[in-house]
Amino acid sequence: MALLEASELEIRFGGVKALAGVSFHVEAGEIFGVIGPNGAGKTTLLNAISAVYRLDGGAIRFDGADVTGLRPHRLSRLGIARTFQIVQPFKAMNVRENVAIGAMFGHARLRTRADWLAAADAALERTGLAPKAELMPPQLTLADRKRLEVARALAMGPRIILFDEVMAGLNHTEIERMIDLVKSLKQAGLTVVIIEHVMKAVLALCDRIMVLNFGAKLAEGAPSEVVSDPKVVEAYLGQRFAKAHASAQVAAGGAP
Ligand SMILES: Nc1ncnc2c1ncn2[C@@H]1O[C@H](COP(=O)(O)OP(=O)(O)OP(=O)(O)O)[C@@H](O)[C@H]1O
């Protein structure tokens, strides 16, 4: 069943159509990836779904109900959580308190400080940040600040999480850890949408991918099909990636 359904989403900035009639759906329990070149409209899409931007056209349904036009806090209460590409924690609060903020506005409708902190502690455990709970955000590495974003979203008790480039700027080992974390969320039954340039992560995680280009859908489907689509290679991945991917598949005994 589709948990999230977007039809003909349109967002304009002056004369620029950042989203020009994009439709897609996300099945409950799947990891859905959104890729595409810089400026293709990926973050705008996330901002449209999470009501950071008002739609100029189109409709969004969540769990069968029309949620078009609902404000961000109402969407959070329904179970839609997101991370931000530029991580901006409250600098005067420690890691645990930052994560507890998520619990205050989440789907679980927790009412007391004790409950918010308990939800924060659970999210810190799941993201491996528990040992750093008392640190202040400026003391964290970029990888840990990204985990803090994930923990804050998790503390909301969401049904779906929208990730905006959680792998960006991470090294090889940190990317592997983040991939494991996102996999564990899927195993726990969460539905995930990820916007990502790190193709290793996209291929390791996604059940389906949509490619955006100039605000429109260029391709959609299983990762292996999409990355060998000539349109996608031309607009985004480039020949070098396509060749490397094809040889890796041959080496693994699959069809290129
Ligand atoms: N707040 C804004 N005001 C004006 N134009 C905007 C705004 N946000 C995005 N745009 C424009 O909309 C288009 C899509 O931008 P968007 O940030 O969604 O792309 P993206 O695919 O997320 O790119 P990247 O991979 O670089 O993050 C671009 O032309 C961008 O300049």
The ligand as an SDF file (V2000), in Angstrom:
LIG
                    3D

 31 33  0  0  0  0  0  0  0  0999 V2000
   14.1550   29.3620   -1.8640 N   0  0  0  0  0  0  0  0  0  0  0  0
   14.4330   29.4480   -3.1760 C   0  0  0  0  0  0  0  0  0  0  0  0
   14.2910   30.6000   -3.8560 N   0  0  0  0  0  0  0  0  0  0  0  0
   14.5540   30.6750   -5.1790 C   0  0  0  0  0  0  0  0  0  0  0  0
   14.9490   29.6290   -5.9310 N   0  0  0  0  0  0  0  0  0  0  0  0
   15.1150   28.4520   -5.3030 C   0  0  0  0  0  0  0  0  0  0  0  0
   14.8670   28.2930   -3.9050 C   0  0  0  0  0  0  0  0  0  0  0  0
   15.1110   26.9880   -3.5550 N   0  0  0  0  0  0  0  0  0  0  0  0
   15.5100   26.3770   -4.7010 C   0  0  0  0  0  0  0  0  0  0  0  0
   15.4990   27.2580   -5.7440 N   0  0  0  0  0  0  0  0  0  0  0  0
   15.8170   26.9180   -7.1460 C   0  0  0  0  0  0  0  0  0  0  0  0
   15.0580   25.7800   -7.4910 O   0  0  0  0  0  0  0  0  0  0  0  0
   15.8230   24.8700   -8.2680 C   0  0  0  0  0  0  0  0  0  0  0  0
   15.9170   23.5220   -7.5530 C   0  0  0  0  0  0  0  0  0  0  0  0
   16.7560   23.6500   -6.3920 O   0  0  0  0  0  0  0  0  0  0  0  0
   16.9510   22.4770   -5.3180 P   0  0  0  0  0  0  0  0  0  0  0  0
   17.7240   23.0470   -4.1780 O   0  0  0  0  0  0  0  0  0  0  0  0
   15.6440   21.8580   -5.0170 O   0  0  0  0  0  0  0  0  0  0  0  0
   17.8570   21.4440   -6.1340 O   0  0  0  0  0  0  0  0  0  0  0  0
   18.5610   20.1140   -5.6240 P   0  0  0  0  0  0  0  0  0  0  0  0
   18.2140   19.0640   -6.6310 O   0  0  0  0  0  0  0  0  0  0  0  0
   18.2100   19.8420   -4.2070 O   0  0  0  0  0  0  0  0  0  0  0  0
   20.1170   20.4820   -5.7570 O   0  0  0  0  0  0  0  0  0  0  0  0
   21.4000   19.9960   -4.8790 P   0  0  0  0  0  0  0  0  0  0  0  0
   21.7240   18.6070   -5.3260 O   0  0  0  0  0  0  0  0  0  0  0  0
   22.4410   20.9840   -5.2830 O   0  0  0  0  0  0  0  0  0  0  0  0
   21.0260   20.0950   -3.4200 O   0  0  0  0  0  0  0  0  0  0  0  0
   17.1730   25.5390   -8.5030 C   0  0  0  0  0  0  0  0  0  0  0  0
   17.0860   26.2370   -9.7220 O   0  0  0  0  0  0  0  0  0  0  0  0
   17.2690   26.5020   -7.3280 C   0  0  0  0  0  0  0  0  0  0  0  0
   18.0880   27.6110   -7.6590 O   0  0  0  0  0  0  0  0  0  0  0  0
  1  2  1  0
  2  3  1  0
  2  7  2  0
  3  4  2  0
  4  5  1  0
  5  6  2  0
  6  7  1  0
  6 10  1  0
  7  8  1  0
  8  9  2  0
  9 10  1  0
 10 11  1  0
 11 12  1  0
 11 30  1  0
 12 13  1  0
 13 14  1  0
 13 28  1  0
 14 15  1  0
 15 16  1  0
 16 17  2  0
 16 18  1  0
 16 19  1  0
 19 20  1  0
 20 21  2  0
 20 22  1  0
 20 23  1  0
 23 24  1  0
 24 25  2  0
 24 26  1  0
 24 27  1  0
 28 29  1  0
 28 30  1  0
 30 31  1  0
M  END
$$$$
